[in-house]
C-alpha cells in the first residue's frame, strides 16, 4: 500500500508523528507500547521478528488505537519475509470523492478472483457486519463458559453455607430455651451475615484489584479497570443474595423444629 493513502484507510488516532512516513524500515507504535519501551517519534525501536531475526526500525508515528488494531504497525514489505504467509490476509482500499463504487467493486472482484477464487471482496459495511458477527459469536461463547462456571460456584457456595447454618441448630436451640425468640435469632443471623458479607466484599475486591490492575495497566496503560454499573450490581447484589439465601433459609427451616428436638439432633 502507498503510505500516503494509509491515513485515509485506517484511523489510528495518531498523537505524534505521521503514518505517511510508514515505509521502508519504519514502525508505528501504540501509546501503551511507546510508554512501556520509552519510545518517541523519530526514535529507534529494536526487537525481533517472529522467526527470531533481529530488527532495528525508526519510529515514525505513535497512535492511541492499539487495543483495537495492533501494538505495532510495520510495512508489509519489511514484515512479509519473516512470516509464513505469502499473501496479505486483509487489503483495505481507500475511497475517493466521485468514485463509482459499484463498478470499482465489480472490477476488484473480477481481478482478485482471477488470482485467488477463495478470496472475498466486501464493502466497508459488509466487512463491518462480518466483524460484528464474529465478535458476537466470540462473546456468546465466553458468556456460556462464564455461566457454566458460575453455576458450579453457586452450587458449591450454597452447599457450604447451608451446611454451616445447619450445624448451628444446637446453638440456636439452646438460645431459644434460654428465652430468645425466633425473631431475635433471625435478626442476630442477619447482622452476622451483613458483617461477614461486608468483609467478603472488601477482601474479594482487594484480591481482584491486585489481579486486575497490573493486567489492565499492561493492556491499556490505565491503572483503573473499567467495570460497567451492571457488573458492579451483579457482583455485589449476587454476593448478598447468595450469602443471605444460603444462610437465612436453612436457619428458618431449623427454627421450625422444637428446640428440645433440635438439641437431640446429631450431625
N, C-alpha and C positions, 0 to 999 in steps of 0.2 A: 504494500500500500504506500502511496505517496504520503510522506509525513505531513505535508501541508494540508491534506484532507482529513487527518486524524482528529483535530479538534471539532470538526463538523460532523464526525461519525460517532464518536463516543464522548460523553460528558462526564469527565472525571473530577470536576471541580478543582482545577489547578489553582494552587495558592502561591507557588513560586516557580519561576522558570516558564517554559512553554513546551507543549508537545510537538510543536513544529520542528524542534531540533532533534526529535527522536529518530535518528537514522545513523547507520554505522555502529560503532562500538559505544553505544549510549544506553541509558536506562532512565525510566521514570519511576519514582518511588512514592508509596503512600506515606501519609504523615506519621502513622504509628511506627513503621519500619524506619523512617528517617529519624524519628526521635530516639528509637532504641539503639540505632547504629551511629547516631550523631552525624547524619549526612546533611548536606545542604546542596542547593542548586549550584552547579559549577564544580562541585567536589568530585571525589573519586569513590566508586564502590568496588570492593574486592570480594570475590566469592568463588563458588564452584558451581558448574552446571550439574545436572542430574547424572551425567556419566563420569563425574569426578574431575573433569577438566577445569583448571583454574581460569578465572576471567577477571579482567580489570575494565570497568566501564565508567564513563563520565556521566554524572547525574545532570540531566537537562531539565527535569521538572519534578515537583512534589505536589501530590494531589490528595484530596480527602477521601474519595470513594473507593478505598482499597478493600473494605469489608465486602462490598457487593461486586467488585471487579477482580482485583488481584493486588498483592503486595508489591509486585514488581511488574513493569511493562517493558519488554525488550523487543527490538526489531526482529521480525521473523527470520531474516537472512542471517542474523547472528545466532539465534536460538536453534534453528532447524537442524544444523549439522550435529547437534548434541542430543537429539531426540530420536525415538524410534519411528515417529510418524513422518511421512514424506509429503503429506498434504495438510493444509490448514483445516481444522475442524469447523471453523466458522469464518466467513468472509463478510464484512459489512460494506455496503456500497453507499456512498454519500449521495444525497439528493441535491438538486439544484433547481432554482425557480424556472418555471415554464416547461419542466420535464413531462413528457408523455409517459406516465407511469405504466400504463397497460402495455405499450409497445416495448418499453425497456424491460419489463418483467418477462414478456414473451421471448424477447431476444436472449436475455440471460438464461432463461430456462432451456432454450434450444442449444445454446453454446455449452452450458455446463453439462447437460445430459449427454451431449456428444462425447464429452471427456469421461464422465462418470454417471452412468444411468441411475445409480443409487443415491446420488446427491439430491438434496431438496432445496428448492428456491422458495423463499417465503417473503411476504410483505412485512413491514415493521409490525403491523397489527397481528398478523398470523404468527410471527415469531414470538411476540409478547404473550399471545394466548397459549402457545406451546410451553413457554417457560412457566407461566402461571399454573398450567395443568400439572407440570412436573413438580412444582413447589407444593401444590395442593395434595398430590399423591404422597410426597415425602412427609408432609405434615400429618396426613391421615395415618401413615404407618407409625410415626412417632407417637401420636396420640393413643393408638391401640396398644403399643408397648407400655406406655406410661399407665394406662388404665389397668392393664393386667397386673403390673407391679403394685399399683395402689390397692387392688382387690386383695392381694396376698397380705399387704401391710395392714389393711383394715381388719382382716380376719385375725391375724396374729395379735394385733393390739387389743381388739375386743375380747379375745380369749384370755389374754394376760390380765386385763383389767377386771373381767368378770371373776376369774379365779381368785384374784386378790380381794375383791369385795366379798365374795362368799366365804373366804377364810376368816372374816371378821364377825361371823354370826354369833360366836360365843361371846365376844367382847360386847356386841350390841345387846345381846340378851341380858348380860349382867347389868348393863346400864339401864335397861328397861325395868328389871327387877328392883333396881335402886331408886326408881321413880321417874326416870326420863321418859318423856312422851315420844310418840312416833314422829311428830312434827319437829321436836327439838333435835332428834337424832338425824333427821333429813337435813336440817339446817346446818348441823355440825359437818356432815359429809360434804355438803355443797361448799362450805367455806374451805374445808380441806382441799377439795378439788380445785377451787379457784386459785389457791396459793400454789398448788402443785402445777397446774396448767400455766400459770404465770411464769414460774421458774422454768418449765419445759420450753415455753416460747422464747424466753431470754437465752437459755443455753443453746437451744436449737438454732436461733438466729445468729448467735455468735459463731457457732460451728459452720453454719452456711456462709457467713461473711468471710471467715478465714479461708474457705474453699473458693468462693466465687470472686472475691475482689482481685486476687492475683491473676486469675484466668481472664476476667473482664479487662483488667489493666493491660495484659499482654495482647488481647484481641482488638480492643477498641481505643486504647490509650486513656480511657477514663476509669477512675477507681470506683465509681458508683454504678452498680449493676442496675439495669432498667427492669423493673417488675411492674406490670400493669396493676391498676387498682383491683381488677377482678382477681388477679393472682394473690394479692395480699388477703382479700376477703376469703378466697377459697382455702388458703393455708391456715389462717388464723381461725376462721369460722369452722373449718373442718376439724381442726385440733380440739376446739372447745366442744363441739357436738360429739366427737368421738370419745373424748375423755368423760364427759358427763353421761353419755349413753351407756358406756361400758361400766360405769360405777353406780350411778343412781338406780338404774333399772334392777340390777341384781340385789342392791341394798333394799329397795322397795319390796322386791319379791321375798327377801329373807325376813323382813319385818312383819309379813303376814303370818309367819309361823309363831305360835305362842312361845314366849321366852323360855319356859320350862323345857319344852321340846327342843328348842334350838340349842340349849346348853348341853343336852344329851346327844346332839348330832356330832358324829365324828367325820373328819376329813376323808 
